[in-house]
């Protein structure tokens, strides 16, 4: 096997594993992090295909924009869950 084939196999396995992590993980924060890993590894695939411009757009648009929006959404939704857990603990203690 050539080094290019080994690198492709390595990043293909990283892409598939992180994509499965996006779907299978229950914690939305960890799922968002796995999405970032999947998008970055796809950018590596574009670099290996000599499509550097597409790889940079992948990083700027998807990782830089969409993933930040998902991160803010996860932060905002988890805050409500933490408040609900704190309220239920106060009821039990009273």
Buried (B, 14 or more C-beta within 10 A) or exposed (E): EEEEEEEBEEBEEBBEEBBEBBEEBEEBBEBBBBBBBBBBBBBBBBBEEEBEEBBEBBBEEBBEEEBEEBBEEBEEEEEEEEEEEEEEEEEEEE
